[in-house]
Every structure is written in C-alpha cells, then in structure tokens.
C-alpha cells in the first residue's frame, strides 16, 4: 500500500487509472459507512437481545399475562415488539390463534425489512469493486502498451514493467475492497438470519407453548 501511495504522490498513474481509484475510494467509503450504520441501527433496534423476550415468555406461559403484556409494551427490542403484536391478537381474538400469528408475522416483516435496509447497496459494493478494479487494469494496460507502440527503438523493460504494475494495482485495490465488504455483509446477514429464526421461535412459543418448558431461545 505504501508503494501505491508513493506512486500517487509522484504522479505515476495515468488519468483513467486515477478515475478508477477515485471510484474505488467512493465504493470503500460506501461499504464502511453502511457497515457502521447497520451496527448502530441494530443496537438501537435491540437486535440479538433475547433476555427480555425470555422473561416475557416465561411470564406469559406461567399464567401472568398482565405482567407479560406490560413488559412487552416497552418495545425495546425486535422480539418484544413482535411479542406485543402476538399478545394483542390473542387478547382481541382468544379463540383464533391464527389471527395472533398473522399479527406477529406482520410485525416481523416490518422489523426484518428495517434490518435489511441498504443490504442491497452493500452487495453492490461487493460485486462492483472487483469489476471496477479489473476495468482499471484493462484501461491501464491499453494505455501502457499504446505508449510503448509509439516509442521508437528498443522498448525499455522498466517502463513496460512500471506500466503493467500501475495497471494491476486497481485490481488489487478492488479485490481488497470487495473482500472487506463481503465480510461485513456476511456478518450482517448472519445477524439478520439469526433474528429471523428467533422471531419464528417466539411467535410459536407465545401461541402454542414450548415443547420443552426448560427450552430457551438460542
């Protein structure tokens, strides 16, 4: 990376390569910004916090509905908000559990939609960065060989190697950005999938009870 930085300072890159570097810099900032935004958003939404939902479910299944409903009404986490919707349905139509299940699923759809915001943009960074880097390499190679084709006499190997090196750097940078963004996206998607499974579990437990009374959300 120091070599690339020094080359930028010395003006060794041509204009098309610099344009590609600028675009890659924008993509890297977008990927990092989305990762930070999603981490803060998940913390505010209460993603992954299941202890409160466990307590509420215990109260509900132990015959203390008022206590469970009061705790769920605080709506501090994804799971408690879904539970509140389920409890609302069970109170409105005690003889129709399918209604409560539907309300819970509607609440889950809203929560999961918020959690999935900007994930497509992050996927775009993962896919676009290496292709953009490859484009920079191709353009740089064309420029390097174009200059050499106009040169008279013997070709300077050092000049050729320098042109190829500067062209290949965009591919390396693009792959690095894609790899980092891929790890961020994988981590976020894993948390979303885990929360989806927990939502399914709390809806089922609230309506139908637990198969094992000692079972816990995991």
N, C-alpha and C positions, 0 to 999 in steps of 0.2 A: 504493500500500500504506500510505503514511503517513496518507492520508485515512481508510482503513478502521480503522487503529489508533486514530486520534483519535476516530472515531465510537464505537468500542468503549468508550473511556475515558469519553466523555461520555454514554453510555447511550442512543444514538440508535437502536439496534436493538431490535426487539420480541423477546419470549421465543421464538417459533417460529424466528425468524432466528438467534438465539443458539444454539439447539439444533442447527440445521443447521451452523452454524460449528463447533460442538464436534465434530460427527460428521465434518466435513471435516478437522478437525485430526487426529482419530484416523486417518483414511484416509491423510493425508500422512505421519504417523509410521510407519504400517504399510509404506507404499511405500518410504520411505527405509531403514527397518530391514531390509526384505527385500533391497534393493539392496546394503547393506553386508554383510549376512550372506552373500549369494551371492558377493560379491567375495572375502571371506575364505575361504569354502568352496572356491571354485575354486582359490585359491592353495594351499590345503592339499592338495587333490586332485592338483595338478600339471596342471591343465587348460591346454592350449596349449603345453606343454613337449614338444617333439618331438625335441630334440637327442639325448637319451638313447636314445630309440627308434631313431633313425637309426643310432647307434653299435651298438646291439644287433642290428639287422637286418643291418648290414654284417658283423658277426662271424658271424652265423648263415649268411648266404648265401655267405660266404667259406670255409666249412668249419671254423669254430671254434665248434661247438655248446656245448661246456662253458663257454667264455667268455661266450657269449650268454646261456645259462641262468643263470649266476651273476649277471650284471648285471641280468637281468630279475627275479630273485628279491628284489632290493632293494625292488621295488614302490613306487617313489617317485612315479610319475606314472600317469595313466589309461592311457596307451599301453603302458607297461611291464607293468602288471598284466594287460592284455589279452594281450600277447605271452607272458607267463608261462603263461597258460591254454592258448594255442595250442601252446607248446613241450611242455607236459605231455601234451596229446593226441597230438602227433607222437611223443613218446617211448613212450607207452603202446601206441599202435597205429600203427607206422610205415607200414603198408600201407593205412591207412584215413584219408586226409586229411580226409574229411568229418567224422570224429569230432573232429579238432582244430579244424576250422572251427566246429563246433557249440559246443565249449567256449569258443572265442573269442567267439562271439556271445552266449552266456550271460553271460560276464564283461562284455561290452559293455552288455547290458541292465541289469545291476546298476549299472554306472558311470553310464549315462545316466539311470537312474531317480533316483540321488542328485543328479545335476546338475539335474534337472527339479523337485526338491522346491521347494514354495512358489511356483512359477511361476504356478499357477492363482490363488493368492491375489493376486499382483501384477496379473494380468489382471483380477481382480475390482475392484481399486482403479481401474484404467484405465476400466472401464465404469461403475462405481458413482459415481465422483466427479462427473462432469458431470450425471448424472441427479439426484443429491442436490442439487447446486447449483441445478438447474432447479426442483426441488421447493421449495427455499428461496425462490426468486424468486416462484413462483406463490403460495405461502403469504403472503409479504410483500406482494405486490400485493393479494391479497384483504383483508389486514388494513388496508393503506393506504386502499383505496377504501371499505372498511367504515367506517373512522373518518370519512372525508370525507362519506359518505352521511348520517351522523348530525349533521354540522355544520350549524348554522343560518346563513343568509345566504350571501354570496358565498364561493366556495372560494378559499382562499389558494394561489396558484400555487407559492409557495416551499414550502409544506407538502406539496403534491402531488408536486413535484419531489423533495423530500427523501425521501418515502416510496418513490417509484419507484427512486431511487438506492440506498437501503439494500436494496431487494429484489433489484436486479440484481447487487449485489456478490457474492452467494452463487454465482451462475452463473459470474462471472469467476474466483472462487477455485476453484470446482470444475473449470473447464476448465484452469486453471494446474496443479492437482494431477494431473489426468489426463494432461496433456502431459508433465510431468516423469516420471511413472510409465511412460508409453509409451516414452520414450527409454531409460529404464533397462531395461524389458522387452525392447525391441528389441536392445539391446546384449547382454544375457544370452542371448537366444535365438540371436543370431548366433554367440556363442561355443559354445553347445551344438551347433548345426548343424555348425560347423566341426570340432568334436571328433568328431562322428559320422562325418563324411567321412574324417577321419584314421584312425579306428578301422577303418573298412572297408578303407582302403588298407593298413594294417599287417597285418591278418589275411590279405588276399590276397597281399601280398608275402612273408609268412613261409611260407605254404603253397605258393604257386605260383611264387614268384620275381618279379623285376621285369622288365617288358618292356624297359626301358632300364636297364642296370646303373648308369648315372650319375644316374638319376632320384632325386629327393629328395622327402620329404613336404613339402607346401606347403598 
